[in-house]
Amino acid sequence: MSTNRLILVFFFFCIGFVATGQKARIRGIVLSSNNQPIDNVNVVCLGNSAQSNANGFFDLAVPANQQVIVIFTHVSLKKTTVSILLKPNEDYEMNLVMNEYQEQMGEVIIISKNKKRIQGIITIEPEVIRKMPGANAGIENILKTLPGVNSNNELSTQYAVRGGNYDENLVYVNEIEVYRPFLIRSGQQEGLSFTNTNLVQNVDFSAGGFQAKFGDKLSSVLDISYRKPTKFGATLEASLLGGSLSVDAVSKNKKWSAITGVRYRNNSLLVKSQDTQTNFTPSFADIQTNINYQASSKWQWSFLGNISQNKYQYQPLSRQTNFGTLDKPMALLIYYEGQEKDKYDTYFGAVKSTFKVNNNFTLKFIGSVFHTLEQEYFDIFAQYRLGEVDANIGSETYGNVDFTRGIGTQLNHARNDLDALIVNTEVKGIYDWKENQLEWGVKYTRESIRDRVVEWEVIDSAGFSINPPIVILPKKDQPNSSYTGPLVPYQNVRATNFNTINRFSGYAQWSRKEHIGSSEVWYNAGVRLHNWEVLGDDIAGKSQMTISPRAQFAIKPNWEKDMVFRLSGGLYHQPPFYRELRDAGGVVQPNVKAQQSIHFVLSNDYSFKMWNRPFKLVSELYYKSLADVNTYTIDNVRIRYAATNNARAYAQGLDVRLNGEFVPGTESWLSFGYLKTEENSADRGFIARPTDQRLKFGLLFQDFMPKIPSVKLYLNLVYNTGLPGGSPSYADPYLYQNRLKDYRRADVGFSKVLINESTNINRKWLKSLKELEIGLEIFNLFDNQNAITNTWVRDVYSKIQYAIPNYMTTRVFNVKLNAKL
């Protein structure tokens, strides 16, 4: 452990002694038998009282060092009584389950959050997700403020975790794995994340060392649960970037419930702030529903469906990017012809059935279908000038290009089509036996891919065609002498692939909680198996199988300080998905192996009081040793794999997160991450991987005006050091490596609650509103220029290539309106 880290931990240990007294606190969420939050629950203990809010959350101070009775009552539910004994200053977090049929009494009738705590899972409140501003607001926007999670593209919902890439993250909604479109190459083409934040009840995130029950990816797990409505309600959101509407519905007999959301988004406001002037008409829309049916007290059914359509129409007109130095300012001017028309249609449906055999045994069946139809068509002709800018103040041509150093043209063409159908069937079981829990599952997946790639690029400079540098050609002296060699595109990719991939996977794991002396300990051990085979026209891949053992151990000493120590790790495999099988030439390589990674994660979770409010400091040291690595390059958000396994790599780092009530009643956090990840390809030596983001700082902060609590502030701030990137696509990373500039971004939001449940409303048409809120958002508050890639332009006089940064969005203002029924 480093000296700096010891000092940091010691500092927060000392702070924990500031708050002393004979009080403790109970805080948590009240849930229905359908696991839904319940509002307006009265919580009483020895004269102290509290009431749960719309999210079911309550917070109550209770006497310490004595057995006390806490009573929960609700107008439509039976009373629940809990007897509990807490230590001084202890914060006890619980989820209480209430029902309509019988009163409950007992020592503890709770589901403790300790289970997630000892698993190393971060839980994010849905209300925080909905309120936080961001150019692409939502769950992924919040994830990027966490330690170990990196992204330098505010238009993208994709993220990298602890040295992995965008394809190494698992995403589940209601235990159902969800997928992204395949062909998207730019963040501004993404539009909407799959997850509709207005439907979300619970968000859990693990950045590594996760259990065997989660699937076969190398980096992280995002586990999302949608809520089950308990009564009718509706939420409306509108802004300059689009809008959404969600509706909760419940049948009279309470057996049926459904929540449906419709969203529309238009990124014109953001994209038009970039250097390139365009006619940009995007259209991103989706409809999503989650339907639940309680067939009996033991049997539940649910359906999750999603239809989305992303239309991206892009017609660039002109661009001017200034760069260089004060002494030698330069500019790139480009005039465009042509357009790009992309379309991504996705259809997703899943059925889940849960059968409770008895109090100790539960079975689950899950079946899902994902179908995506994607097309990427463009013909864009660009004429560019590279020149020196007149920097003489007072000159009639000040700010204009007065000397041209290079001219040229470029033509990009693509006719890419993809049709993918992915079908999953899965059976899971959970069995509780005394202090043990056994979980198992088996899954079959069939992936059918029909893919056509036609993509080429031609570059012309000073009147002659430039051949790709990777092609060895005879010497030439153009334009003074004629050139007799072949004229070939600078880049040319053509392939047609019809492939089927059959996968069988399964897992089994065991968990146990017990005591060693006065300390609580938890064990978890499991193993995953995965078998797959790639088939297609004129190819037949060999059958491959991986075995991935994983384990976790956690201990909570019986100390005055509330601390949990956790050690987790194992062997993780990532069998190749279709994109990992396709090489740089577009050809599928059926025998690509699974990448594998050995994880070691050592963490400390310390809960304490500061300013008489709860805080938590979580620190994690991690190391990953990777083998059979499939190297890749990243251009914006498009990943191109080598489709070989000729590299090894490692990732190591430290993540620290301090969260708590910096402002009473609100959750905020500070995060810090250090990462170093390198790869060794074909034994040429270790160099930085494309996701080698050395330092990361994140801040998520909430505040309100003390005298006007209905006025609130939300701040989302991220600083990342520069990623390796921006090099020419053909460059050998061992001969040429370039790093982009540091990524700095701050988004701030202000909101004013006009109506809530305590507001006296005279007009009848407003009485149905539970909440009405208006807000102002400022994206990129400090107007930082962040680059995602570089455009490389050649100077025909000096033969120098210039890296002209492709900047992301500048400062943008947005207005929002939120209403709840």
N, C-alpha and C positions, 0 to 999 in steps of 0.2 A: 504493500500500500504506500503510495507516495506521501511525502511530507505535507504537500498542499492539501491533499484529501483529508489527512488526519486533522489538520488545523481546521478545515471546514466542518468536519463532523463534530470536533470538540466544541467549536463555536456554537453550533446549534444545540449541543448537549447542555451547554451553560444556559442558553436562553430558556430551555425547558424548565429551569428552576424558578423563573421569574414569577410565574403564576402559582400560588399556593392557596389552600383553603380546604374546606370540608364539603365542597360541592362536587357533584359529578354531572354528567350530561348524557341524556339519551336522545339520539337523533336517528332518523331513518325514514323509511317509506311504508305507508300502510297500503296493503294490496288486497284485492278481492280474491275469491277462490279461482278466478280465471287469470290471476297474476296481473291484474290491472290496477293502477293507482287510484285511490279513493280520496276525494277532497272532503273538507268539512267534518273530519273526525275529531272529536273532542278528546284530549289526552290530559288526565288529571292525576296529580300525585301530591298529597299532603298540602293542599291549598294552591300549589302551582299548577298552571294550566297552559295548554297550547292547542293549536288547531292545525290540521294538515291542510296544505295548499292544493292548488290544481294538479300538481304533480305527485300528490300523496305525501309530500315531505313534511315532517314535524321535527321540532327541536324543543326539548324540555329539560330544565335544570331539576335535579333531584338530590336529596341528602346523600352523603357518602358514609361509608362504614356502618351502615345499618340496612337491615332487610326492609324494603319498602314495597308498597303495592302501587302499581300503575294501572289506571283504568282507561280503557278505550271504548267510547260510545259513538254511535251514529244513528241517525233517525231511521234508516232502513236496514240496519244490520244488528246482529246480536252483540251484546256486550262481551268484551274480552278483558281479562284480568291477568296481569303479569306480576310475579313476585321476583325481585331482583336485588342483588347486593353488589355495589360498585365501590371501587377505591377512590380516594380523593383525587380530583382533577381528571378522572378517567372519562374518556369519550367512548360511549358504547354505541356502535352502529348496528341497526337491526332493520329487517323488513318484517313487519307484522302482517299475518294473514287473518282477515275477518270473513265471516260468512253470514248467511241469512237464516241458518237453521238452528244452531245451538250456541249457547254461551260457552266460552272457553275460559278455563282457569288452569294455571300451572306455574311452575318455576320460570320456564322460558318457553314461549311459543313463538319462536323467531327463526328466520333464515339469516344467519350471520354473514356479513360481507367478508369475514376472515377467509372464506374459501377462495375468493378472488385475490385477496391480499397475498396469501401464501403461494398462489400460482403465478404471481408476478404479472397480473392483469391490471391494466389501467381502465377504470370506468369513467366515462364522460357523460355528464348530464345532458339530456336532449335540449333543455332550454338554453344551455350555453351554446350549443351548436346552432340553434336557430337565431340567436341574437348576435353572434360575432360577425363583424363585417369582413368582406373579402371579395376580390374580383370574381372568384368562383366559390361562393359561400357554400358551406355544407360540412359533412363529416371530415372529408379530406382536408379542408381548409383548417380545421382544428388540429388534425393529426400533425400537420407541418409545424406546429408550435411545440411538439413534444420532442424530447431528446432522442437522438438516434434516427429521427425521421427527417429526410431532406428532400427539397425540391427547389429549383431555381426558375420555375415557370408558373406564374400566377394564373395563367389561362388554362392550366392543365389540372385534372383531378388525380393525376398519377404521382406516386411518391416512391422514394427509395429508402430502405431501412437497413442501417448498419452495414453498408457496403454492398448490398444487393441491388438489383435493378427493378424496373417496374413490373416485370413478369414474375417476380419471386414472392408476391404477396397474396395470401389467401383472403377472400372476402366471402362471408356467409351472411345471409338474411334468413332468419328463422331456421337455422341449421342447413340451409340450402345454398350450395356454392353458386355464385353468380360470375358472369363473364363480361369482358369488354369487347367492343369491336376490334377487328384485327388490323385493318389497313390505315388507321389514323396515324398521320405522321407529324401533325402540328397540334399544339395545345388549343389553338383557336378553333379547331375542327371538332373538339370533343362535345361542347355544348353542355349536356346534363350528365351528372353522375347517375348510376343506377339507383342509388339510395335516395328516397324522398324523405327529407328530414322532418316533414310534417307528420309522417306516419310512425316515426321512431319512438320506441319506449326505452330501449337500453342499448348502449354501445360499449363493448369491451374490446381492448386492444392489447396484444402481446407482441413485443419486439424481438422475441427470440427465446429459445429454450422451452418452447411450448409442448404440450402433452401429445401423446400418440393419437388421441381421438381426432386431432386436427390433421388436415390433409398433407399432401406431399409437395411442399414448397420449402424454400431455403430460408426465408427471411422473417415473415411476420404473419399474424392472424388478426383480422378485423371481424368480430362476431357481433352482428346486429340483430336485435329483436324488434319486430313491429308490435304495436299495442293492440289489445283487444278492447273495443269500445264497451263502455257500460251504460251509455246513454247517448241520445242524439246530440250532435254538435257539428260545427263547421268552422273552418279557418280559411281566411282569404288573405293573400299577400300580393301586393302590386308594387312595381318599381319601374325605373327607366330601362331596366335590363329584362323585364318580363313579368310574369306573375304565376301564381299557383292557387289552386282551390282544393281543399280536402274536406271530406264529409264523413262523419261517423254515423252509423245506423245500427239499431238494435231491435230485434223482434219483440213482440209483447211477451212471449213466453221465455225470453232471454236465451233461447237456444241458438239463435242465429245472430251473428254480428258481422259487420263489414266496415272496412275503412277504405276509402277510395280517394286517390289524389290525381289531379291533372296539372301539368306544368307546361309553361312555354317560356323560352328564353331567346334573346337576341343579343349577340355580343357586339353589335355595331358601335355602341358607345365606347367600348374598350378598344376595339381594333382601330377605329378611326383616330385614336390618339397616337398611333405609331407613325414612323417616318414615311411609310408607303401610303400614298393617297389612292384610295380604291373606291369602286362601286361594290359594296359588300352587302349582300342580302342573305344572311344566314337564317335558318329556321330550325330550332330545336324544340321538340315537343314530345311528351309522353303521357300515358295514362297507366296507372298502377292501382291494383286492388288486392286486398287481403281479406278473405272471407273465412269465417270460423263457424263451425257447427258442433254444438255439444250434444252428441247423440245420446249419451247417458253419463252417469257420474264417472264411468270408467273409460269411456271412448270419446275421443275428440277428432274432428277432421278440420283441415284448413286448406285453402287454395291461395296461392300467390301468383298473380299474373302481371305482366308488363308488356306494353307495346310502345316502342319509341321510334321516332323518325328524325334523323339529323340530315338537313339539307344545307350544304355549304356551297354557296355560289360566290366566287371571288374574281373580280375583274380589276387587277392593278392598273393604275394610270401613270403614276410617276413617283419618284423617290429622291430625296436628297438627304444624305447623311454626312455630317461634318465630323472630321476626326483630325488627328495629327497633334501638333503642339502650337503654343502661342507664337513661336518663332516661325514655324512652318505649317500653317493651317492648310488642310486639304479637304476635298469634298468628293463624294461619289454621287453623280447624277444619273438616274436611270429613267428611261421612258419605255412604257410597256404597250404591247398589243396582245390580244387574246384573253382567255379566261380559264377558270377552273370550276368544274361542276362535280362535286362529290355528294354521295348519298349513302347513308348508313341506316338500314331498316332492321330492327331487332324485335324478335318475338320470344317471350319467355313465359312458361307456365309450369307450375309445380304443385303437386298434391302431397300433403303430409297427414299421416294418421298416427295418433298416439293412443295406445291401449294399455291401461293400467291393470295388469293381471291380478295383482294384489298390492298391499301396502309397500311391499319390498321389491316388486318386479314390474318393470315398464318396458314395453316394446314400441318401436317407432318404425314406420315405413315411409320412405320418401321417394317420389318419382318426379323427374323434371325433364323438360325439353327446352333447348335454346336453339333458335334459328336466326342466323344473320345473313342479310343480303347487302353486299357492299360494292360500290363502284367508285372509282377514282379516275376521272377523266380531266385532262388539262392539256392545252397548247398555249404556252406563254412565250412570247418573243420579246426579248429585252435588248435595248440599245443603251450602252453605258458610256459615260465620260468620266475619266479620273483626272482631276486637275487641282491646281493650286488656287487658293482663295485670296482675293485682294484684301489684305489686312491693314491697308493704309487709311487711317481715319481721315475723313474729309474727301476721300476720292469718290468720284461719281460712280465708280463700279464697286464700292466697298461692299464686301460680303458675297460678291459674285466670283465665279471661276474665270480668271483672266488668262490662264495658261493650261492647256490640256496636255497631260502627260501620257494618256492612253485612251484608246477608243476600242470598242468591240461590240459584238452582238452575241446573244445566247438564246437558243431555242430549246425549251423543255417540252417533252411530249409523254403522255401516259394514257393507256387504256387498260386499267387494272380492274378485274372483276373477281369477287369471291363469294361463294355460297357455302356456308358451314352449318351443319346440323349436329348438335350434341345432345345425346340422350343418356340420362342417369337413372338407375334404380338402386335403392339402398335400404338395408334393414339394420336397425340398431337395437341394442338391449342394455338396460341398466338394472343391476341387482344389488340391493343393500342387504348385507349380512353382518349383524352385530356392528362392530366398528369399521367394517370393510365395505368398499363399494367396487363392484366389478362392472366394467363397461366393454362392450364389443360391437363390431359392425362389419358388414360386408357390402361391397359396392361393385356394380358393373357399369362401365361407361363405353359408349360407342360414339366415335367422332368421324363424321363423314365430311370431307373437304373437297370442294371443286374450286380450283384457283387458276386464273390466267393472269400472267404478268407480262406487259409490254410497256417498256419504259426506256427512253433514250434521251440523250442530251448532246447538242452540238454547240461548240464554241468557236467563234470567228473573231480574229483580232488582226488589225492592220491588213485586212484583205485576204487572209488565208485561214484555212481550217486548222485548229489546234488538235492534235492527236493526244490521246490519253498518255500520261507519263509512264503507265505500267506496261505499255506496248513498246517493244524494242523495234525501232525503225532506222533505216539508213540515214546517214547524215544529210542535212539539207541546208540551203542558204536562201531561204525565202525572204523577200520576194525577188531578189536579184537573179536567181536562177530557178528554172522550172523544177517542180517536185514530181517525181514519178512513182512515189510510194503509194500505198493504199490510203484512201480517205475513209476513215472509220469514225463513228460517233465517239465523243469524249467519254460517254457512259452509255452502255447498252445492256439491258437485262430483258431476256425473253424466255418464258417458261410456261408450260401448262401442266398442272398437277391435279390428278384425281386420286385421293388417298382415303383410306379407312384405317382408323386406329382403334383397336379393341383393348380395353383395360379392365383388369380385375384387381381390386384392392381390398384390404381389410385391416382391422386393428383389434387389439385386446389390451386392456389396461386395468391395473389394480390400484386403489387408493385406500389409505388407512390413516386414522387419527388416534393417537394415544398419548400417554404421559410418561416421561422419563424423569423420575423424581418429581419436582414441582414444575417442570417445564412441559409445555405442550409441543408435540412434534407431529408432523404430517409426512407421509410417504406417498409417492406415486411412481409406478413403473409400468411401462407398456412397450409394445412393439407394433410396427406397421409393416405390411407386405404389399408390394405392388408389382403386378405382371402386365406387360404390354407387348403389342406387336403391330408394326406398321406395314400395311398392304397397299398396293396401287398398281396402276398399269405398268407392266414390265419391271416392277420391283416387288420384292418380298423380304421385308426385314426379319431378322431373327427374333425369336421370343426372348425377352429379357425380364429379369426379376430383381428387385431390391428388397432388403430387410433392414428396417430402421428401428433399433432399440432406443428408448428414451427414458429418462428418470428425473424426478424432482425430490428434494428433501428440504423441509423447512422446520425451523424451531423457534418457539417464542419462550424465552427464558422468563422465569417468574421474578422479574426485576420491577423496581419502581418505575423505571422508564419503559414505555410501551414500544418494544422493538421486536422485529421478526427478521431472522436471517434465512436466506434461501440459497441453495445450490442446485442448479439444474443443467441439463445438457443431454447429449446423445448424438447419434448418427442420423443425419437428415439427408434425404434424397429428393431430387427433383427430376422425375422422368420427363423427357422432352415433350413439350406441347408442339403444335404444328409449326408455329413461328420459329421455334428453336431447331427444327429439322431442316428449314429452308436456308440454303447458303446464300452468299452474296450474289450469285448468278441466278437465284430464284429456283434452283433445282433442289428437290427433297433428297436428303441423305437418310435412309431408313434406319441405319444402325447406329445413330448417335446414342451415346450412353447417357445415363442419368448423371447429372452433376451431384456431387455429394459434399457434405459439410459436417464437420464435427464441432458441435457447440459446447462451450463452457460459459456459464453465467453465474456470477456470484453477486448477490444483492443484499442490501440492508434497507429495511423499511422502518422508519422511526416516526412515531406519532407523538406530538407534544403540544403544549400550550404556549402561545405567545400573545401578549396583550389580552390575556384571558379568552383567547379564541383558538379554535383547533387548527393545527398545521401538520403537515406531513413532509418529511424529507426522505426521498427514495434515491439510493445510489446503486448503480450496477456496473460491474466490471465484466467485460465479455471478450472472448477470443473465438474465432472461427478458423478452422483449417479446412481448405477446400481442395478437392481433387477432381479429376476428369472435367475440368472447367471448359465450358463452351464460350470462347471469347466473343466479344461483340463490340460494335460501335453505336453511339447514340447521336442522332441528328434531330434536334428539337425533342420530340418524344418517340420518334421511330427508332426501333432497335433492329440492327442487322447482325445476325449471328454468322460466325465462321462455319458452324455446323460440324465442328471437330471437337475432340476432347483432349487436346494436346497441351493443356496448361494446368497449372496448379496456382493456388492463391491463398491469401489469408486476410482476415479483417480483425482488428483489435481496437478497443476503445473504452471510454468511460462515459456513462450517462448519469446526470444528476437532475432531479426535479424537486422543487420546493413549491408546494401548493397549500392553499388555505384561505382563510378569510382575512386578507389584507384590509378589506373594507367589510365591516360587520354585515353578515347576511348574504355575501356574494363570494363566489369562488374565483380565485385567480391563481396563476402560477408563473414561475420562472424556470427555465430549463437551460441546461448546458450540455453539449456533447462534444467529445473529442473522438475522432475516427482516423484510422490509417488502414488503407486496404491496397494491396499490391498483388500483381500476378506475374507469373513466369511462364511465358509461352515458348514451347519447343526448346526449353533450357537455354534461352537467350539472356536470362537474368530477370530480376524483379523490377517492374515499373509500376507506376500508379495506374489503378483501374479507373474506368470512366466515372465511377461514383465515389472517388476518393475525396470526400468533403471533410477537410481536416477539423474545422471548428464550426460550431453551430450555437447560436443563442436564440432563444425564443421567449416571448412574453405574451401572456394573455391576461388582460386586466379589466375588471369591471368596477364601476363606481357610480355614485348617484349624489345629487345635491342634498345635503342634510336637511335643509329647510324646505326643499321642494323634491321629495323622494321620487316623484313621478318623472323627473328628468334624469336620464341615465346616460352613462358613457361606457363605450366598449372599445378596447384597444387591442389590436393584433399586430405584433411586431416580430419580424424574423431577420436574423443576420446569418448568412452562410459565407464561408470563405469560398473562393473560386474553384469550380470543378475543372478537371482536365477536359478539354474540349475546344471546339472552334477550329480544329485543324482541318486541312483539306481532306476530303473523304478518301483520297488515294494515298495519303501520307502514311508511311510506316511509323507506328508509334515508337519504335526503338530508335529511329533516326530523328524524329521530330515530335516533340510534345509541347503543347500549348495549354495554358490555363486561362479560363475566362476570369473576368474581374469579379470581385466579391459581390454577392447578392444581398441587397439591403432593401427592406420594404416595411412600411408601416401603414396599416389601414385603421381608420378610426370611425366610429359610429356614434351618433347622438340620437336619443329617442325621447319622446314626450308621450306619456300615457294620458290620453284624453278622457277615456272612459274605462272604469273597471267595475267589479261587482259592488263596491262600496259607494259608487258615484250616484247621486240623486239625479235622475233623468226625468224631465218633464214631457218631452215629446214621445209619443207612443211608439213611433217607428224605430226609435233608438233603444227602447227598453229590452229588446231581445238581444242586444249586444252585451256580451260579457267583458269584452275588452276592445278598445280602439286605440291604436298607437300610430304615431307618425314619426318618421326618422330621417336623418340626413347622414349619408355616408361619404367619406372622402377616401378614395383608394390612392395608394402611393402618396401619402401625405406630404413627404419631403421631396417629391418629384425626382426620385433617384433614377438614373439611367442604367437599367439592368439588361445585359446582353444574354441571349440564349444561344446564338451561334455566330459565326463570322462568314461574310461573303469575301471570297478571295479574288482579287483583281490584279492583273499583270500590267506592269509598266514596261512598254515596248522599248523605251530608251535605256533604262537602267537594268532591265530584266528582273527587277524586284517585284515580289508579290506582296500586296498589302492586305492585311486582315481588317476588313471594315465590319464593325459590330452590327448585328441585327438586334436592335433594341426592342424591349418589351414595352408595356404600356406606361404612359406618363400619368400625371395627376388627373383624376377623374372624379366628378361629383355625381352622386346618385341620391334619389329621394325614394323612400319606402313608405308604404301604408300597410298596416296589419290590423285585421279585425277577426274577432272570435264570437261565434254564436253559442 
